[in-house]
Amino acid sequence: MIKICQKIHLKNCVDIAYSQNCISQHNCAYCASTKNSIFTDFENLIDDSMSLIVGYFNYDDELLGLFGFYFNHFNNWVDCIGPFFKINYDQIVTQNMFEIAQKTLINANRFNFYFNIKNRNTHDLMLKLKSTKRDNEYILSINRKDYIPLKNSINIVNFEDKYSNSIISLHDDSFKDIYVTGQNIVESSGINRKIFCALNSKKEFVGYGILAFNITTNFLCAEIFAVKKEYRNMGYGWSLLNQVISCGFNNYNCDDISLVVDKLNTKAASLYYSCGFKLIVENESYFYESNL
């Protein structure tokens, strides 16, 4: 039996997701790694009328599997969390859970999937759904002990409102297919993001870098970087990255900072490796455009 999960199912949903997500063959990169974080995320899914968790139950109403769907209100995209099964993965049940989500989330126009390359079940599901494949992504991480601060001659300043329009314009022009808009970034400054701006010799805005943080989970991410085309390959991106890393280690009680880079973006990856980042995992990325 397949039905939408309620608050009474929350604990069982968390237990299954936590036990399965730590296994690379079942891993979903949209799912948190700690039990407390999964609980918070799943509770938000259930409380949000535009998101949901679809569950698979036996006739005794025991939860055997689940599929989470987080609805992004800014772009009507859905991040798919899972699927996770208590014992054995079932492709047909997974497809049925996904169909229920499609029919329920009538405003969704795109479903995103992001999972460990070793997760062959979800990979096969993507082929079955004829989803669109994006470039694989590397998750990189740098440890505090591996980071060596370097001198920086470029002017990097903290975000101010006067840079808002420049950030929005550069971001939306550089990243046309991304989960967050320039407006979202500006509005989240100081809440869960710290923004740095790079200035040229005339003190004109030329680029930005973002440190995303979650104080509750001690999570830090060197999230997004963009530099105007005419100023690329001049050290601005490198300087922004180093400022973000320094801020993370100097201001937060966290020993690691993560970063995501496209596998094919070898130039950027080389920069990150030179700063001390190391490859943690490779993820596959797909999206399915709903036609219901």
C-alpha positions as CSV (number, residue, x, y, z in Angstrom):
1,M,0.0,0.0,0.0
2,I,1.3,3.4,-1.0
3,K,0.2,6.6,0.8
4,I,1.4,10.0,1.9
5,C,3.2,10.0,5.2
6,Q,2.0,11.9,8.2
7,K,3.6,13.1,11.5
8,I,3.0,9.7,13.1
9,H,5.3,8.1,10.5
10,L,8.1,10.6,10.9
11,K,10.3,8.6,13.3
12,N,10.1,5.5,11.1
13,C,10.9,7.6,8.0
14,V,14.0,9.0,9.7
15,D,15.2,5.6,10.9
16,I,15.0,4.1,7.4
17,A,16.5,7.1,5.6
18,Y,19.4,7.3,8.2
19,S,20.2,3.6,8.0
20,Q,20.2,3.5,4.1
21,N,21.7,6.9,3.2
22,C,25.0,6.1,4.8
23,I,25.4,3.2,2.3
24,S,26.9,4.5,-0.9
25,Q,24.8,2.1,-3.0
26,H,21.6,3.6,-1.6
27,N,22.9,7.2,-1.0
28,C,20.9,10.3,-2.1
29,A,23.0,13.5,-2.0
30,Y,19.8,15.6,-1.2
31,C,19.5,13.7,2.1
32,A,21.4,14.9,5.2
33,S,24.0,12.6,6.9
34,T,23.0,13.0,10.5
35,K,19.9,11.7,12.2
36,N,19.0,15.0,13.7
37,S,19.3,16.8,10.4
38,I,17.2,14.2,8.6
39,F,14.5,14.5,11.3
40,T,14.4,18.3,10.9
41,D,14.3,18.1,7.1
42,F,11.6,15.4,7.0
43,E,9.5,17.2,9.6
44,N,9.6,20.3,7.3
45,L,8.6,18.1,4.3
46,I,5.6,16.9,6.2
47,D,4.6,20.3,7.5
48,D,5.0,22.0,4.1
49,S,1.8,21.7,2.1
50,M,3.7,21.8,-1.1
51,S,6.2,19.1,-0.2
52,L,5.6,15.5,0.9
53,I,7.0,12.1,1.8
54,V,5.4,9.1,0.0
55,G,5.5,5.9,2.0
56,Y,5.2,2.2,1.1
57,F,3.4,0.2,3.8
58,N,2.5,-3.5,4.3
59,Y,-1.0,-4.6,5.4
60,D,0.0,-4.1,9.0
61,D,0.7,-0.5,8.3
62,E,4.5,-1.0,8.8
63,L,6.6,1.4,6.8
64,L,8.8,-0.5,4.3
65,G,10.0,2.3,2.1
66,L,9.8,6.1,1.4
67,F,10.4,8.7,-1.2
68,G,10.7,12.4,-0.2
69,F,9.9,15.4,-2.3
70,Y,11.0,18.9,-1.4
71,F,9.2,21.7,-3.4
72,N,11.2,24.8,-4.1
73,H,8.7,27.7,-4.0
74,F,11.0,30.0,-6.0
75,N,11.2,28.0,-9.2
76,N,8.7,25.1,-8.9
77,W,11.4,22.5,-8.9
78,V,11.4,19.5,-6.7
79,D,14.4,17.8,-5.1
80,C,13.8,14.1,-4.7
81,I,15.1,12.5,-1.5
82,G,15.6,8.8,-1.7
83,P,14.1,6.4,-2.5
84,F,14.9,4.4,0.6
85,F,13.7,0.9,1.5
86,K,13.9,-0.9,4.8
87,I,15.0,-4.2,3.3
88,N,14.9,-4.8,-0.5
89,Y,14.7,-2.1,-3.2
90,D,11.6,-2.4,-5.4
91,Q,11.6,-0.6,-8.8
92,I,7.9,-0.9,-9.5
93,V,7.0,0.5,-6.0
94,T,9.5,3.3,-6.5
95,Q,7.8,4.3,-9.8
96,N,4.4,4.2,-8.2
97,M,5.6,6.4,-5.4
98,F,7.0,8.9,-7.9
99,E,3.7,8.9,-9.9
100,I,1.8,9.8,-6.7
101,A,4.2,12.6,-6.1
102,Q,3.7,13.9,-9.6
103,K,-0.1,13.8,-9.3
104,T,0.0,15.5,-5.9
105,L,2.5,18.2,-6.7
106,I,0.6,19.6,-9.6
107,N,2.6,22.9,-9.7
108,A,5.9,21.1,-10.0
109,N,7.5,21.3,-13.4
110,R,10.8,19.6,-12.7
111,F,12.1,16.8,-10.5
112,N,15.8,16.8,-9.6
113,F,17.8,13.7,-8.7
114,Y,21.2,13.8,-7.1
115,F,22.9,10.6,-5.9
116,N,26.1,8.7,-5.4
117,I,27.5,7.2,-8.6
118,K,27.5,3.7,-6.9
119,N,23.7,3.9,-6.5
120,R,22.7,1.8,-9.5
121,N,19.1,1.4,-8.5
122,T,18.4,5.2,-8.9
123,H,20.6,5.3,-12.0
124,D,18.3,2.6,-13.6
125,L,15.2,4.5,-12.4
126,M,16.5,7.6,-14.3
127,L,16.9,5.5,-17.5
128,K,13.4,4.1,-17.0
129,L,11.9,7.6,-16.6
130,K,14.0,8.8,-19.5
131,S,15.3,11.6,-17.4
132,T,17.8,14.2,-18.6
133,K,21.4,13.6,-17.5
134,R,23.5,16.5,-16.4
135,D,27.3,16.5,-15.8
136,N,28.4,14.4,-12.9
137,E,29.5,16.4,-9.9
138,Y,32.5,16.0,-7.5
139,I,32.0,16.7,-3.8
140,L,35.3,18.1,-2.6
141,S,36.3,18.9,1.0
142,I,39.1,20.8,2.7
143,N,40.2,20.2,6.3
144,R,41.4,22.9,8.5
145,K,44.8,21.3,9.0
146,D,45.3,21.1,5.2
147,Y,44.6,24.8,4.5
148,I,47.5,27.2,4.1
149,P,46.4,30.9,3.9
150,L,48.1,32.8,1.2
151,K,48.7,36.5,0.7
152,N,46.0,38.2,-1.3
153,S,46.5,41.5,-3.2
154,I,43.0,41.7,-4.6
155,N,40.4,43.8,-2.7
156,I,37.8,41.5,-1.2
157,V,35.0,43.1,0.8
158,N,32.0,42.0,2.8
159,F,28.6,42.3,1.1
160,E,26.7,45.6,1.2
161,D,23.3,46.4,-0.2
162,K,24.9,48.6,-2.9
163,Y,26.3,45.4,-4.5
164,S,22.9,43.7,-4.7
165,N,22.0,44.5,-8.3
166,S,25.4,43.6,-9.5
167,I,25.3,40.2,-7.8
168,I,21.8,39.5,-9.1
169,S,22.7,40.4,-12.6
170,L,26.0,38.4,-12.7
171,H,24.5,35.4,-11.0
172,D,21.4,35.1,-13.2
173,D,23.5,35.6,-16.3
174,S,26.2,33.0,-15.2
175,F,23.9,30.3,-13.8
176,K,20.7,30.0,-15.8
177,D,20.0,26.4,-14.6
178,I,20.6,26.5,-10.9
179,Y,18.6,25.9,-7.7
180,V,18.9,29.4,-6.4
181,T,18.4,32.9,-8.0
182,G,20.5,36.0,-7.5
183,Q,17.6,37.5,-5.6
184,N,17.5,34.4,-3.3
185,I,21.2,34.9,-2.6
186,V,20.9,38.5,-1.7
187,E,17.9,37.9,0.6
188,S,19.7,35.1,2.4
189,S,22.8,37.2,3.2
190,G,23.5,36.9,7.0
191,I,20.9,34.2,7.4
192,N,22.5,31.1,6.0
193,R,25.0,32.7,3.6
194,K,27.9,35.1,3.9
195,I,28.7,36.9,0.7
196,F,32.1,38.4,-0.3
197,C,32.6,40.8,-3.3
198,A,35.7,41.3,-5.4
199,L,36.6,44.8,-6.5
200,N,39.0,46.0,-9.2
201,S,41.6,48.8,-8.8
202,K,38.8,51.4,-9.3
203,K,36.8,49.7,-6.5
204,E,34.2,48.5,-9.0
205,F,32.4,45.2,-8.5
206,V,33.8,42.3,-10.6
207,G,32.6,39.2,-8.8
208,Y,31.4,37.4,-5.7
209,G,31.9,34.3,-3.6
210,I,29.5,32.7,-1.1
211,L,30.1,30.7,2.2
212,A,26.9,28.8,3.0
213,F,26.5,27.7,6.6
214,N,24.3,25.8,9.0
215,I,25.2,26.5,12.5
216,T,23.0,23.7,13.9
217,T,24.8,21.0,11.9
218,N,28.2,22.7,11.8
219,F,28.0,22.5,8.0
220,L,30.1,24.9,5.8
221,C,30.1,25.0,2.0
222,A,32.0,27.2,-0.4
223,E,28.8,27.4,-2.4
224,I,28.9,29.6,-5.5
225,F,31.5,31.8,-7.2
226,A,31.2,34.1,-10.2
227,V,33.5,36.7,-11.9
228,K,32.7,39.0,-14.8
229,K,33.9,37.6,-18.1
230,E,36.5,40.3,-18.7
231,Y,38.1,39.8,-15.3
232,R,38.4,36.0,-15.4
233,N,41.9,34.3,-15.2
234,M,43.2,37.3,-13.3
235,G,43.1,35.8,-9.8
236,Y,39.8,37.2,-8.6
237,G,38.2,33.7,-8.3
238,W,41.2,32.4,-6.4
239,S,41.1,35.3,-4.0
240,L,37.3,34.9,-3.4
241,L,37.8,31.2,-2.7
242,N,40.6,31.9,-0.2
243,Q,38.5,34.6,1.6
244,V,35.6,32.2,1.9
245,I,37.8,29.4,3.3
246,S,39.5,31.8,5.8
247,C,36.2,33.1,6.9
248,G,34.8,29.6,7.4
249,F,37.7,28.4,9.5
250,N,38.2,31.6,11.5
251,N,34.6,32.2,12.4
252,Y,32.9,28.8,12.7
253,N,33.5,25.8,14.9
254,C,33.9,23.4,11.9
255,D,36.9,21.5,10.7
256,D,35.8,20.9,7.1
257,I,34.4,23.0,4.2
258,S,32.8,21.3,1.3
259,L,32.5,22.3,-2.3
260,V,30.7,21.0,-5.4
261,V,32.2,21.2,-8.9
262,D,31.2,19.7,-12.3
263,K,33.3,16.8,-13.3
264,L,34.1,18.3,-16.7
265,N,35.1,21.7,-15.2
266,T,38.7,20.5,-14.8
267,K,40.1,24.1,-14.7
268,A,38.1,24.9,-11.6
269,A,38.8,21.5,-10.0
270,S,42.5,22.1,-10.5
271,L,42.2,25.4,-8.6
272,Y,40.3,23.7,-5.7
273,Y,42.9,20.9,-5.5
274,S,45.7,23.5,-5.4
275,C,44.1,25.1,-2.3
276,G,44.0,21.8,-0.5
277,F,40.5,20.3,-1.4
278,K,40.3,16.6,-1.8
279,L,37.7,14.4,-3.7
280,I,35.2,12.9,-1.4
281,V,32.5,11.4,-3.7
282,E,31.2,11.6,-7.3
283,N,27.5,12.1,-7.7
284,E,25.2,11.7,-10.7
285,S,22.7,14.5,-11.5
286,Y,19.5,14.1,-13.5
287,F,16.2,16.0,-13.9
288,Y,12.8,14.9,-15.0
289,E,10.4,17.4,-16.5
290,S,6.9,16.6,-15.6
291,N,4.4,16.3,-18.4
292,L,1.3,15.6,-16.4
